[in-house]
Amino acid sequence: MSNPSPPPSPFPSDGAESQEVRPQAAPSGVPGAADAGPATPAAAGTGGTGGSAGSTGTAGGPEVEVVDELPAPGSDLVLCAVDGSEGSLWALDRAFAEAAAYRKTLAVLAVVNPAPDGFVAGMAEIVQDSVMRLIESMRDVAERAIAQVRANRPELQPPRIVLHVLQGNAIALLLICSRGQHTLVVGSRGNGGFKRLLLGSVSTAMVHHAECPVLVVPAPKSD
């Protein structure tokens, strides 16, 4: 599969260039994929699992549809992972540019993994309220990020924006979502990343194993 040349970068000239990588198919031994529970949607108090959860009205563009299910594979979407970090905000900016230039649906992925190692027996019900609050918080973070990019970039309007609120292992879910899509856009480092590293664990996994072209977007260089 081949794509046309990407549009001009929307980033300042003093920032590093985005990297587009055509990765390999994900093998069975991908780090983080085995413990995924990857097809688990986040109910998040948004109208149940596996279906539409509503929409958020935003002036100057299409409504943001909010769902708690995975994007359909092979949908030719522009995907972008958002976690509230500065890096993911820059990635979202570039994803808006990609979706607007190619007239593709922009699928924003907000993934929450509240219990990486699983709950201790008998604790699931006790912590459920905290999990729901965490998921709602991530949804709010993603919606505010979308609103911020729209405010800064009114000329970039994808034809459709869908926010997918998901619960599970971020790497495994993003790999599943990447199947047959137009582009996956990620920041070079998300929350928890170390500044000395060129790429974080998520972006590294996407470059090597995602099943669509990948754009890794660095934040601009700081003085």
C-alpha positions as YAML, in Angstrom:
chain: A
units: angstrom
residues:
- id: 1
  name: MET
  ca: [0.00, 0.00, 0.00]
- id: 2
  name: SER
  ca: [1.36, 3.44, -0.79]
- id: 3
  name: ASN
  ca: [0.22, 6.88, 0.23]
- id: 4
  name: PRO
  ca: [0.70, 10.26, -1.43]
- id: 5
  name: SER
  ca: [3.37, 12.53, -0.06]
- id: 6
  name: PRO
  ca: [2.32, 14.01, 3.30]
- id: 7
  name: PRO
  ca: [1.28, 17.65, 3.45]
- id: 8
  name: PRO
  ca: [3.72, 20.32, 4.65]
- id: 9
  name: SER
  ca: [4.48, 20.10, 8.35]
- id: 10
  name: PRO
  ca: [2.43, 22.50, 10.51]
- id: 11
  name: PHE
  ca: [5.26, 22.80, 13.03]
- id: 12
  name: PRO
  ca: [7.71, 25.67, 13.53]
- id: 13
  name: SER
  ca: [10.87, 25.46, 11.46]
- id: 14
  name: ASP
  ca: [13.06, 25.06, 14.53]
- id: 15
  name: GLY
  ca: [11.42, 21.80, 15.49]
- id: 16
  name: ALA
  ca: [12.54, 18.35, 14.37]
- id: 17
  name: GLU
  ca: [10.88, 16.85, 11.32]
- id: 18
  name: SER
  ca: [8.17, 14.23, 11.68]
- id: 19
  name: GLN
  ca: [9.21, 10.74, 10.69]
- id: 20
  name: GLU
  ca: [6.97, 8.58, 8.51]
- id: 21
  name: VAL
  ca: [7.74, 4.88, 8.86]
- id: 22
  name: ARG
  ca: [6.20, 1.92, 7.10]
- id: 23
  name: PRO
  ca: [6.41, -0.67, 9.88]
- id: 24
  name: GLN
  ca: [6.35, -4.44, 9.93]
- id: 25
  name: ALA
  ca: [3.30, -6.48, 10.80]
- id: 26
  name: ALA
  ca: [3.00, -7.13, 14.51]
- id: 27
  name: PRO
  ca: [4.47, -10.52, 15.54]
- id: 28
  name: SER
  ca: [3.07, -12.49, 18.42]
- id: 29
  name: GLY
  ca: [5.89, -11.43, 20.72]
- id: 30
  name: VAL
  ca: [5.24, -7.68, 20.76]
- id: 31
  name: PRO
  ca: [6.04, -6.27, 24.24]
- id: 32
  name: GLY
  ca: [2.87, -5.33, 26.04]
- id: 33
  name: ALA
  ca: [0.55, -7.15, 23.65]
- id: 34
  name: ALA
  ca: [0.15, -10.37, 25.60]
- id: 35
  name: ASP
  ca: [-1.51, -8.77, 28.64]
- id: 36
  name: ALA
  ca: [-3.76, -6.53, 26.66]
- id: 37
  name: GLY
  ca: [-7.35, -7.45, 27.03]
- id: 38
  name: PRO
  ca: [-7.15, -5.43, 23.82]
- id: 39
  name: ALA
  ca: [-10.74, -5.42, 22.66]
- id: 40
  name: THR
  ca: [-12.10, -4.06, 25.92]
- id: 41
  name: PRO
  ca: [-13.98, -0.77, 25.41]
- id: 42
  name: ALA
  ca: [-14.25, 1.76, 28.22]
- id: 43
  name: ALA
  ca: [-17.82, 2.13, 29.43]
- id: 44
  name: ALA
  ca: [-16.86, 5.30, 31.29]
- id: 45
  name: GLY
  ca: [-20.44, 6.12, 32.09]
- id: 46
  name: THR
  ca: [-20.91, 7.00, 28.42]
- id: 47
  name: GLY
  ca: [-23.87, 4.90, 27.51]
- id: 48
  name: GLY
  ca: [-22.57, 1.35, 27.78]
- id: 49
  name: THR
  ca: [-19.89, -0.65, 25.99]
- id: 50
  name: GLY
  ca: [-19.56, -1.40, 22.33]
- id: 51
  name: GLY
  ca: [-21.58, 1.51, 20.96]
- id: 52
  name: SER
  ca: [-21.93, 5.20, 20.47]
- id: 53
  name: ALA
  ca: [-21.53, 7.33, 23.55]
- id: 54
  name: GLY
  ca: [-22.68, 10.70, 22.26]
- id: 55
  name: SER
  ca: [-21.07, 13.75, 20.71]
- id: 56
  name: THR
  ca: [-19.49, 17.02, 21.72]
- id: 57
  name: GLY
  ca: [-20.44, 20.18, 19.88]
- id: 58
  name: THR
  ca: [-17.59, 22.46, 18.85]
- id: 59
  name: ALA
  ca: [-17.91, 25.69, 16.92]
- id: 60
  name: GLY
  ca: [-16.14, 25.94, 13.59]
- id: 61
  name: GLY
  ca: [-16.17, 22.28, 12.61]
- id: 62
  name: PRO
  ca: [-17.97, 18.94, 12.82]
- id: 63
  name: GLU
  ca: [-19.20, 17.63, 16.13]
- id: 64
  name: VAL
  ca: [-16.82, 15.28, 17.92]
- id: 65
  name: GLU
  ca: [-18.45, 11.88, 18.08]
- id: 66
  name: VAL
  ca: [-17.55, 10.00, 21.27]
- id: 67
  name: VAL
  ca: [-17.65, 6.20, 21.21]
- id: 68
  name: ASP
  ca: [-16.40, 3.44, 23.48]
- id: 69
  name: GLU
  ca: [-15.42, 0.92, 20.84]
- id: 70
  name: LEU
  ca: [-12.42, 0.23, 18.63]
- id: 71
  name: PRO
  ca: [-12.22, 1.76, 15.15]
- id: 72
  name: ALA
  ca: [-13.16, -0.73, 12.47]
- id: 73
  name: PRO
  ca: [-10.07, -2.26, 10.81]
- id: 74
  name: GLY
  ca: [-9.42, -1.28, 7.22]
- id: 75
  name: SER
  ca: [-11.31, 2.02, 7.57]
- id: 76
  name: ASP
  ca: [-8.54, 4.18, 6.04]
- id: 77
  name: LEU
  ca: [-8.58, 6.53, 9.04]
- id: 78
  name: VAL
  ca: [-6.03, 8.97, 10.39]
- id: 79
  name: LEU
  ca: [-5.44, 7.76, 13.95]
- id: 80
  name: CYS
  ca: [-3.91, 9.78, 16.78]
- id: 81
  name: ALA
  ca: [-3.16, 8.68, 20.33]
- id: 82
  name: VAL
  ca: [-3.73, 11.33, 23.01]
- id: 83
  name: ASP
  ca: [-2.66, 11.03, 26.66]
- id: 84
  name: GLY
  ca: [-2.58, 14.64, 27.85]
- id: 85
  name: SER
  ca: [1.16, 15.09, 27.33]
- id: 86
  name: GLU
  ca: [2.68, 17.94, 25.35]
- id: 87
  name: GLY
  ca: [3.98, 15.43, 22.83]
- id: 88
  name: SER
  ca: [0.52, 14.04, 22.16]
- id: 89
  name: LEU
  ca: [-0.85, 17.55, 21.65]
- id: 90
  name: TRP
  ca: [1.73, 18.17, 18.91]
- id: 91
  name: ALA
  ca: [0.84, 14.80, 17.41]
- id: 92
  name: LEU
  ca: [-2.83, 15.77, 17.40]
- id: 93
  name: ASP
  ca: [-1.97, 19.03, 15.61]
- id: 94
  name: ARG
  ca: [-0.24, 17.06, 12.86]
- id: 95
  name: ALA
  ca: [-3.09, 14.51, 12.75]
- id: 96
  name: PHE
  ca: [-5.55, 17.35, 12.11]
- id: 97
  name: ALA
  ca: [-3.35, 18.47, 9.19]
- id: 98
  name: GLU
  ca: [-3.18, 14.92, 7.76]
- id: 99
  name: ALA
  ca: [-6.93, 14.32, 8.03]
- id: 100
  name: ALA
  ca: [-7.80, 17.72, 6.58]
- id: 101
  name: ALA
  ca: [-5.34, 17.40, 3.67]
- id: 102
  name: TYR
  ca: [-6.46, 13.91, 2.66]
- id: 103
  name: ARG
  ca: [-10.13, 14.37, 3.64]
- id: 104
  name: LYS
  ca: [-10.01, 11.42, 6.03]
- id: 105
  name: THR
  ca: [-11.89, 10.80, 9.26]
- id: 106
  name: LEU
  ca: [-9.74, 11.63, 12.28]
- id: 107
  name: ALA
  ca: [-9.98, 8.97, 15.00]
- id: 108
  name: VAL
  ca: [-8.58, 10.23, 18.31]
- id: 109
  name: LEU
  ca: [-7.66, 7.38, 20.68]
- id: 110
  name: ALA
  ca: [-7.74, 7.98, 24.44]
- id: 111
  name: VAL
  ca: [-6.59, 4.82, 26.22]
- id: 112
  name: VAL
  ca: [-6.74, 4.20, 29.98]
- id: 113
  name: ASN
  ca: [-5.05, 1.25, 31.66]
- id: 114
  name: PRO
  ca: [-6.02, 1.60, 35.34]
- id: 115
  name: ALA
  ca: [-4.71, -1.81, 36.43]
- id: 116
  name: PRO
  ca: [-1.72, -2.92, 34.36]
- id: 117
  name: ASP
  ca: [-1.27, -6.11, 36.40]
- id: 118
  name: GLY
  ca: [-4.93, -6.79, 37.10]
- id: 119
  name: PHE
  ca: [-6.92, -6.36, 40.28]
- id: 120
  name: VAL
  ca: [-6.30, -8.35, 43.43]
- id: 121
  name: ALA
  ca: [-9.13, -10.83, 44.02]
- id: 122
  name: GLY
  ca: [-12.10, -9.09, 45.64]
- id: 123
  name: MET
  ca: [-10.86, -5.57, 44.85]
- id: 124
  name: ALA
  ca: [-12.57, -5.01, 41.48]
- id: 125
  name: GLU
  ca: [-15.85, -3.69, 42.90]
- id: 126
  name: ILE
  ca: [-14.07, -1.51, 45.45]
- id: 127
  name: VAL
  ca: [-11.95, 0.29, 42.87]
- id: 128
  name: GLN
  ca: [-14.59, 0.44, 40.12]
- id: 129
  name: ASP
  ca: [-15.66, 3.97, 40.98]
- id: 130
  name: SER
  ca: [-12.07, 5.19, 40.80]
- id: 131
  name: VAL
  ca: [-11.63, 3.50, 37.43]
- id: 132
  name: MET
  ca: [-14.72, 5.20, 36.05]
- id: 133
  name: ARG
  ca: [-13.47, 8.56, 37.27]
- id: 134
  name: LEU
  ca: [-10.12, 7.95, 35.62]
- id: 135
  name: ILE
  ca: [-11.76, 7.09, 32.30]
- id: 136
  name: GLU
  ca: [-13.97, 10.18, 32.46]
- id: 137
  name: SER
  ca: [-10.89, 12.27, 33.20]
- id: 138
  name: MET
  ca: [-9.08, 10.90, 30.15]
- id: 139
  name: ARG
  ca: [-12.10, 11.62, 27.97]
- id: 140
  name: ASP
  ca: [-12.12, 15.20, 29.25]
- id: 141
  name: VAL
  ca: [-8.38, 15.53, 28.55]
- id: 142
  name: ALA
  ca: [-8.86, 14.33, 24.98]
- id: 143
  name: GLU
  ca: [-11.84, 16.62, 24.34]
- id: 144
  name: ARG
  ca: [-9.92, 19.63, 25.63]
- id: 145
  name: ALA
  ca: [-6.93, 18.72, 23.44]
- id: 146
  name: ILE
  ca: [-9.20, 18.57, 20.37]
- id: 147
  name: ALA
  ca: [-10.72, 21.94, 21.29]
- id: 148
  name: GLN
  ca: [-7.27, 23.48, 21.76]
- id: 149
  name: VAL
  ca: [-5.99, 22.35, 18.37]
- id: 150
  name: ARG
  ca: [-9.18, 23.64, 16.73]
- id: 151
  name: ALA
  ca: [-8.76, 27.00, 18.41]
- id: 152
  name: ASN
  ca: [-5.12, 27.23, 17.28]
- id: 153
  name: ARG
  ca: [-5.72, 25.80, 13.80]
- id: 154
  name: PRO
  ca: [-9.12, 26.94, 12.52]
- id: 155
  name: GLU
  ca: [-7.98, 26.25, 8.94]
- id: 156
  name: LEU
  ca: [-7.54, 22.54, 9.69]
- id: 157
  name: GLN
  ca: [-10.94, 20.89, 9.64]
- id: 158
  name: PRO
  ca: [-11.15, 17.12, 9.08]
- id: 159
  name: PRO
  ca: [-14.50, 16.06, 7.60]
- id: 160
  name: ARG
  ca: [-15.26, 13.91, 10.66]
- id: 161
  name: ILE
  ca: [-13.77, 13.51, 14.14]
- id: 162
  name: VAL
  ca: [-14.40, 10.48, 16.36]
- id: 163
  name: LEU
  ca: [-13.04, 10.17, 19.90]
- id: 164
  name: HIS
  ca: [-12.55, 6.55, 20.96]
- id: 165
  name: VAL
  ca: [-12.37, 6.13, 24.75]
- id: 166
  name: LEU
  ca: [-10.79, 2.74, 25.42]
- id: 167
  name: GLN
  ca: [-9.63, 0.75, 28.43]
- id: 168
  name: GLY
  ca: [-6.69, -1.64, 28.24]
- id: 169
  name: ASN
  ca: [-3.04, -1.88, 27.30]
- id: 170
  name: ALA
  ca: [-2.15, 1.14, 25.14]
- id: 171
  name: ILE
  ca: [0.41, -0.62, 22.93]
- id: 172
  name: ALA
  ca: [-1.82, -3.61, 22.21]
- id: 173
  name: LEU
  ca: [-4.87, -1.47, 21.49]
- id: 174
  name: LEU
  ca: [-3.01, 0.89, 19.17]
- id: 175
  name: LEU
  ca: [-1.57, -2.04, 17.22]
- id: 176
  name: ILE
  ca: [-5.05, -3.48, 16.75]
- id: 177
  name: CYS
  ca: [-6.46, -0.09, 15.74]
- id: 178
  name: SER
  ca: [-3.67, 0.40, 13.16]
- id: 179
  name: ARG
  ca: [-4.81, -2.43, 10.91]
- id: 180
  name: GLY
  ca: [-5.59, -1.11, 7.44]
- id: 181
  name: GLN
  ca: [-5.64, 2.57, 8.40]
- id: 182
  name: HIS
  ca: [-4.30, 5.54, 6.44]
- id: 183
  name: THR
  ca: [-1.85, 6.80, 9.07]
- id: 184
  name: LEU
  ca: [-1.14, 6.48, 12.80]
- id: 185
  name: VAL
  ca: [0.22, 9.67, 14.40]
- id: 186
  name: VAL
  ca: [1.98, 9.47, 17.77]
- id: 187
  name: GLY
  ca: [4.17, 11.76, 19.82]
- id: 188
  name: SER
  ca: [7.80, 10.83, 20.32]
- id: 189
  name: ARG
  ca: [7.23, 10.61, 24.08]
- id: 190
  name: GLY
  ca: [4.07, 10.59, 26.15]
- id: 191
  name: ASN
  ca: [3.46, 10.92, 29.85]
- id: 192
  name: GLY
  ca: [6.14, 9.08, 31.77]
- id: 193
  name: GLY
  ca: [8.73, 9.44, 28.99]
- id: 194
  name: PHE
  ca: [12.33, 10.41, 29.70]
- id: 195
  name: LYS
  ca: [13.66, 13.45, 27.87]
- id: 196
  name: ARG
  ca: [16.95, 11.70, 27.13]
- id: 197
  name: LEU
  ca: [15.13, 9.08, 25.02]
- id: 198
  name: LEU
  ca: [14.48, 9.79, 21.35]
- id: 199
  name: LEU
  ca: [11.34, 7.63, 21.38]
- id: 200
  name: GLY
  ca: [9.10, 6.35, 24.16]
- id: 201
  name: SER
  ca: [7.94, 2.75, 24.53]
- id: 202
  name: VAL
  ca: [4.64, 3.36, 22.72]
- id: 203
  name: SER
  ca: [6.12, 5.17, 19.71]
- id: 204
  name: THR
  ca: [8.91, 2.59, 19.43]
- id: 205
  name: ALA
  ca: [6.39, -0.25, 19.36]
- id: 206
  name: MET
  ca: [4.30, 1.54, 16.75]
- id: 207
  name: VAL
  ca: [7.29, 2.17, 14.46]
- id: 208
  name: HIS
  ca: [8.25, -1.50, 14.51]
- id: 209
  name: HIS
  ca: [4.89, -3.27, 14.60]
- id: 210
  name: ALA
  ca: [1.93, -1.09, 13.54]
- id: 211
  name: GLU
  ca: [0.09, -2.22, 10.41]
- id: 212
  name: CYS
  ca: [-0.15, 1.17, 8.70]
- id: 213
  name: PRO
  ca: [2.24, 4.07, 8.02]
- id: 214
  name: VAL
  ca: [3.34, 5.82, 11.23]
- id: 215
  name: LEU
  ca: [4.15, 9.48, 11.82]
- id: 216
  name: VAL
  ca: [6.26, 10.14, 14.90]
- id: 217
  name: VAL
  ca: [5.95, 13.80, 15.83]
- id: 218
  name: PRO
  ca: [8.51, 15.39, 18.17]
- id: 219
  name: ALA
  ca: [7.81, 18.47, 20.20]
- id: 220
  name: PRO
  ca: [9.71, 21.58, 19.07]
- id: 221
  name: LYS
  ca: [13.21, 22.05, 20.43]
- id: 222
  name: SER
  ca: [13.34, 24.02, 23.67]
- id: 223
  name: ASP
  ca: [15.97, 26.65, 24.32]
...
